[in-house]
Amino acid sequence: MKNSINTYPYDIAAIILAYLRDEVDEEGLCRLNVWLEESDSHKALFARIQDEGMQYEDIQKIAYVERRSVSELLSDLMLQYREQQKSALSEYEKVRK
């Protein structure tokens, strides 16, 4: 599923990863900002990644232990969060009608 800036979850995960590594380019930063403005759940997830000990070094360690890429791990976290927020997404659809 694409969002309004044509960014797949994998793409935004890679952008977040680049941001955490201080390697994000101007286009990536723009896409990140657009993605963040799309919903409060995006902002909450991003804050959680930054503030709850989920810094890049920890993510790398988890990915290493799980034998997965960091991008794959972040993408899965975002998909899990979206799944947890189904009721909020449903409420949004009701409000938008």
C-alpha positions, -999 to +999 in steps of 0.1 A: +000+000+000+013+034-009+008+066+010+002+100-005+038+106-013+041+073-031+064+059-004+061+022+005+066+012+041+100-002+032+110+032+017+100+052+048+118+026+070+149+032+050+145+070+053+140+067+091+171+045+092+191+071+073+177+098+096+188+079+127+222+074+112+224+111+104+227+102+067+193+114+054+195+136+023+172+166+016+147+145-004+145+119+023+140+146+050+112+160+029+095+126+025+099+120+062+083+153+071+054+147+047+049+112+062+050+126+097+024+152+088+001+125+074-010+112+108-006+114+145+002+077+146+032+083+123+044+110+147+039+087+177+057+059+160+086+081+150+088+096+185+088+061+200+116+050+177+137+080+189+127+082+225+122+047+239+157+034+236+151+023+200+182+041+188+200+028+157+226+009+177+200-010+195+181-017+163+213-030+147+218-054+176+182-067+174+185-071+136+218-089+140+204-113+166+172-119+144+194-122+112+173-095+095+181-062+079+175-031+099+151-018+071+131-050+073+129-048+111+117-011+110+092-019+083+078-047+104+075-025+134+056+001+114+033-026+100+027-039+135+019-004+148-005+001+119-022-032+128-025-021+164-041+011+153-069-004+132-096+012+154-081+046+149-079+041+111-115+029+111-125+060+131-106+082+106-126+066+077-159+073+095-149+109+101-138+115+065-172+103+051 
